[in-house]
């Protein structure tokens, strides 16, 4: 989830054809976490029928010169010897921005998009921006369930193959997102990522299923949350080399001492030039990462 920075954004076409079932987390009024039965998910539709898929892909000539599309020997070495790989979800693992899709489904897409546009100066803390946008449409539990059934995850091309290759190489995969667990759990289920390897926000509901807010105790619910999550992962498991892959400024933030050793910017959905210019490696296709592990 990105968009609270001042940067030029270039949308890129994405496709997917995967679908699956997953557990759906809900909450009681005292905000204890409860997981209930699996939700049957419809097979994903062709992403080219959506607004994300209707945007024409950019060409190399339109991007200008980007030196970091060819990784250095040091970058390749870090990638190949990584113990853990952490993925952003929105516009990286998936072709959509979760909160925008949910807002559009609830009939508040325009209002949320307009508020997001006003927040792009970067002066608004992440938690404040998240709360303000959610307050615009306050999704109920039944609405979120309906959304998940009617709009299953649309994965980025090659992500399933990449995750599988990482697992075969002995690397542990994590999903770190400013989005919501309710929408990320189905993605994790499709990819075979255990729920304990997810760091994301939680929508909260009362006993009647009415929206009450989000869990502010989640590290990803506030500014600097992704670096905090990566640092925690590293300390708990003792990983020597950790890689962060994403498209936004909050993903880039994780590239610092004690957190991620390498930041790979994925520009296959949206290219944020202020972020990609500072990445250790810029890729537009996950096949590049798969091939570099062989």
C-alpha positions, 0 to 999 in steps of 0.5 A: 500500500503506497501513495503517501509520497510525492512521486511520479507513478506509472501504472503497468498492466498486470495479469493473473489466473489463480484462485483458491480458498482461505481462512477469513479472520474476524474479531469480537467486540473486545478485539480478540482475534478469531478465525472462522471457516474457509470462504469459497472464492470465485475464480479470478477474472482476467485482470485485463478487464479491470482498470488496473489491467486496462492501462497500456504498459510502458516501454523502455524508451519512456523510462529513460536510463535506469542503471539499476536494472542490471544488478551488480555482482554484490547485489546478485550475491546477496540475493542468492544467499538470502535466508529470508525474502520479504514481499510487499503485497499491494502492487507487488505480489498482487496487481491491485491496491487493496484499500482502493479496491475495497473502497470502490466495491463499497461505493467510495472509491472516488472519495478515497482516491481524492483523499489519497491524492491530498495526502501525497505530499508525505506530511501525513503519518501513515496511521492517520491517513489509513484511519481517515480513508477507512472512515470514509466507507467503514466496511462491515464484516459482511461487506468484506466477506462479500468483497472477498468472494466476488473479487478474489486476489489477482496475483502478479505474473510469475509470483507463484513461480518465484515463491516456489523457487525461493522455497526450493532454495531454502529461503523463507518467504514473508508478506509485509503489508500496510493492507489488511490481513482479511485480504492478505490471508487468501493471498498467503493461502494461494502462495503457501505462506503460513499465517505466522509469516504475515505482517499486516493490519487488522480490520476490527468489527464488533459482535454485530459485524460493524466496523470499529477501526483497525488494530493500532498494535500492528507494526504496519499500522503506523509510519516506519512499520515495515522496517520494524517488522523486518527488524523483528523477523531478523532478530527472532530468527537470526537471519544473516541476509534479508531481502525486501521486495516492493514498489513503494517508499515504505518498502524502501525504508526497510533497506537500512542497517539491522533490517533488509540488506537488499531492496529490490524494486518491482516495477511490474505494476506501478513504477514509482521513480523516486523509489526505483531510483534508490533501489539496489535492483529494479525489475519489471518481471519476476522471471528475472529473479527466478532465473538469477537463482538457477 
